[in-house]
């Protein structure tokens, strides 16, 4: 069973691309759609968009203030007879406006995002992803589905250097061509360019250091402490998943709530492991924050903070996993490890995740309905996933 994306796209004739992932993915997607006989148009919002979509005949620059984008887009849709819009991420201001316009004009849209199922998939979901997803939350819906025969995923052929070079080209072009887009504003709370590049370099150096310094911790967790710890994977500090789809204003708030609950309710012989997000490696560090909080709660010797240890091994060796809404939660369910979700997640469904409060999770994390999980997992791949990468093997064949 493979997703028939050609059939899904067959009803549409005039397709508009908004912002894509950094790099040439949307340019390649545009060429693919044209080969299917579609009329393809592109709107650029900054120099990075412009330089990575070198089809200047059918691309248009939006250079006005964001509050004027709604009218611009409505006029564009009517003029070009657009019947489908594609975008990467549904949290950017321009994309939130575009979705509202689609709803007003009854036009369909798909959102691209990193894969729900990692590492060999990306997400292409109709009507929104993550907290905006329309995937059913009723377990009975999935239990009534037939069994899915999922084909083995091909390697995604992701290359870090492709992503790094794409980011570099995007931000460099954004800066050099800023005069063409004077009103463009970042949608996240950091300004890239030089600080971003320094952060990348710092992350590369730290990765090499952690390979050495974290070896003893990995040995301890995979031997003496195996099945004696809970795993807490941290998300990127300005992740839209945290900002839009959780009650937390920061990752630190999440860490504090989890540690306080663990200190009061977990068994004394159990430990807790916080794993830093690799994308954040060069930009933020919670070491001092976690150590101070551990001292304050008198559990310092039961708390670990790691960065680059092998995630699947950590998952499989844990008693349970606590997430805000990371896709690590779905990966944990795949390995039959109980999960407690603290935000909004597509997989937070009775029978899959722990539905009680966090205080109770530490002592009795519960079990996973494997039949429900297999049906849910198959449905997610069938309806929302594409086998490939934004910076590797192109998923459209």
N, C-alpha and C positions, 0 to 999 in steps of 0.2 A: 504494500500500500504506500503510495507516494502522493503528495499533494499535487493536484492538477491546477497549477497556477495559470496556465494558458486558458483553461476553461473558466476560471474565476474572473479573468480579465476580459473575456470575450464580449460582454455586453457594452463595454466602454469604447468610445471612439476618440474623444478629445481629453487628454490627460495632462494635468498640471503638476509639476514638481515644485515643492517649496524647498526649505532647507534640508539638506541631506547630511549624512555623517561626513566628517572631515576627510577629504580626499576625492577620488574620482568615481566613487561607487554610483552616485546618481547620474553621472555622465554616461557610464556604462549601462546603467538601467535605461536611460533615455534611448540609447542606441538599440537595446534589446526590444523596447516597446515599439520603436519605429519599424523594426524588422517584423513585428507582428501586425503591421499595417495601421498603427495608431498615430494620431497627430499629437506630438509631445511639445509642451511648453515649459519654461522654467522661469521662476522669479528669484532674483538674487537680492540679498539684504546687506551684503558686505563684500569687501574685496576678496575674502576667502571663498565665498560662494562663486563669485565671478570667475576667478582664475581657474577653478577646478571644473567649470562647465563651459568648455571652449566651443560651444555651439551658439555663436553670437546672433545668428539669424532668428532663432526661436527662444532666446532668453531675454528677459526684461529686468531692469534694475528698479527696485523700489528705493527711492532716495529721500522720501518725505518722512515726517514724524509718524510714529507708530499709531497715533490716534486717527490718522487719515488712511490707514491701511484698509479698513473695512470697506470704505467706498471704492478705493482703488481696486480691491479684489472683486467686489461685486460687478463693477464695470468690466473688468478683465474677463470674468466668467461669462458674462452675457455676450461680450464681443467674440470670444473664441468658442463659445458653446461648450464650455468645460463640463464634463459629466463625471469626472473622478479626480480627486486630489490625493497626492502621495506626499508624506512628510516623515522626517526622522525626529521622533520625540514629540509628544503632544502636550508639553509643558511650557514651551517657549511662548512669549507673548504673541508673536505673529501667528503661531499655530493655534493658540487658543482662540484668537479672533477668526482664523480660517475655519475652525470647527464650528463656531457659532454661525458663520455665513453658510457653511454646508447644511447645517440644520435648518436654517431659514429658507434656503433655496432647494432643499430636499436633494442634495448631492451626496454621493457616497465618498468616503475617504478611508485610506489605509494608513496606519502608522508603523514605521520601522523602528526597531529598538534592538538592543542586545538580546540574545536569546534567552527565553525562559529556560530552555533545556541547554545546558552548557556541556562541552565547549563547541560542539560541531553544528550549532544552529544559530540563526538570527531570527528575530520576530518580525513578521509582517501580518498585522492583525487589523481586521476591519473595525472601525468605530472606536479605536482607542486601546491603549495598553496599560498594564499594571493596575493602578487604582481606578483607571477609567475603563478598564476592560469590561466587556459584556459577557464574559464567560460565566455560565450559570454557577451559583453557589449551592444549589440543591443537590445533595448526594444521590438522590433517587434518579435525577436526570442521567447521571453517568452510569448508575447500576443497570439502567434499562437499555444501555447501548450494547451493540454487538461487540465481540472481541475485535481488537485491531491487530493486524499483522504489520508491525512496524519494520520497515526495511532498515538494515544496518546503515548507520550514517557514514558517509565518506569523510575522511579527514578534512577539516576546514582550511588547512594550509595557511593558517594565520601566521603572519610574520610581524614581530614587534617593530622592526625597522620601518616597515611600510606604514604602520600607524604613527610612529614618531615623525617620519618624514612628511606625512600628510598633515599632522598637527603643525609642524614647523612651517610648511608652505602656506597653510591656511592663515596662521597668525601673522606671518611676515607679509602676506598679500593684504590682509586686513589692515595692517598698519600703513603700508605703502600706498594703498588705494583709499585711505580714509577720507580723502578730500572728495571722492565721488559719492560717499555715503555719510554725510556730515551728521545725520541724526541717529545713526545706528548705536544702540546701547546693549551692553552685555546683560544676559538674563540671569547670570549667577554672580555671587558676591566676591569675585576676584577678577583682577585685570591681568590677562596673560602676558604675552611678549617676553621681556627679559626675565621677570620673576618666574614665569612659567618654565622657561628654558633652564634657569638655575635649579628649579625644583626637580626637573627631569634628571639633571646631572647628579644632584644630591641623592635622588632615588636610586640611580645606578650604583653609586658608591656604597650606599647603605645596604643594597642587596648583596654585594660581595662581602661586606662585614658580617651581615646576619648569617650567611652561609657557614661562617666559622663559629660565631658566638652562640648560635641557637642549636648547634648539634647536641650538646648535653641535654637540653630541654626536650628535644625530639626523642632522644633515647629514653628519657624518663617517662614521657607520656606514652610511648609505644610499648613499654615494658611494665615497670612497677605500678604506674598509674593508669594503665589501660582499663577502661570501663569504671574509672573512679572519678571522672571529671565531666563537667558540662562545657560545651563549646559555645562561644558567643562571637560569631563573625561580625566585624564592624563594617559599616558602609561608608562610602566616600562622604567627606564632611559636608559637602554642599549638594549631595545627591537629591534630585527632584523627588525620589521615592520618599525620602525622609521629610523634605520640606512640605510636599503636597499631600502625602498619603500616610501621615502619622501624626500623633499628638505632640511629638517632640520638636523643639526649636533647634536642637543640636544633637550631635552624637553623644556629647558629654552628658546630656540629660538622660539619655538612654542608658549609658554606662552606670550612672549613679543609681538609677532605679533598680537595675538588675543586681548590682552589687549589694545594695541595701536589702533587697529581698533574699538574696542568697545567704547573706550573713545571718539573717533572722530565722530562715526556714530550712536550709540545706543541712543534711547530716554532716556531722563533724569530720567524718572520714572522706568526704567528697571535696573536690577541687573545682575551680572554674578557670577556663582558658579564653582570653580575649585574643582574637586574631585580627590584626590590622589589615585594612584593604590595600592590595598591592598598588593600586593607582594613587593612593594617598601617601605612599612611602616617602616621597621627597618633599611633602608639603605640610603635614601635621604629624605630631607625635603625642600620644596620650600616656607615655611612660610615667611621668611625674604625677599626673592627675590620678592614675590608677593606683600607684604606690601610696600616695597620701590618703586616698580614700580607703585603701586596704588597711593601713595603719589605724585610721580613725575607727574603722569597724572591727578592729582586732582580728582580721583574717588575712593579714599580709602574707603569711606563709602558705596560704591556700589559693593564691591568685597568681596566674601566669599571664604575661602579655607577650605575644609572639608576632612575627611578621611574615616570614617566608617558608614556614613549614608546610609540607605537602597536605593540602586541604582534604582530599578524599580520605587520607589516612587518619587525619584528626577527626573527621566526621565518624568514620567507622569505629574508632576507638572510644567514642564518647557515650555517655549515658543519655544525652539529649542535647538539642540545639535550640538556642534562643535567638531570634532574629527580629528586626523591625519588619522588614518585608523583602529581604534579600532573596535572590534566586538560589542561594545556598540552602534555603529552606526546602525547596523542591528537590535539590540534589540529596539532601539528608533523607527525605522521604523515600527516594529511590533506593537508598541503602538501608531502609527500614529502621531509621533512627527517629525517635519521637521529636516533634518540633512544637515550640510555643511561639506564636506570632504576636508581636506587640504593636503592629501597624495594620495596614490593609494589604492583603496579598491574594492573588488569584487562587492559591492553593489552601487558603485558610477555610477549610470546609469540615464540618462534623464528620468524623470517621477517618480523616486524614491527620489533622493537627489537634493538639490539646486545646480543649475549649474552656477549661477552667481558668482561674487566675494564676498569675506567675508564682505566688507563694506556695501553691499546691503542686506545681510542676516539679519542684526539686525532689520531692519525696515519692511521687507517683506519676511519672510522665506519660503513662498509658501506652496503648498499642495502636498500630496502624492497620486499617482494613486494606489488605493487599489487593483484594478484588476491586475495590473502589479505586485504589491508586492506579492500577493497571488501566482501568477504563478512562480515568481522568488523564493520565499521562498520554495515552494513545490519542485521545480527543484533542489535547493541546497541540501535539505534534501535527496531527492531521489538519487542523484548522488555523494554526497561527505560526507554525515554524517553517523555515526554509533551511536546507542543509547547505551551509557555506559560511562565508565571513565577509565583513565589510573591508577587511584588510588581508584577504587571502583568496580562496577559491570563490569565484563569482557563482552565486547560488541559482541563477537562472540558466537553464540549459535548453 
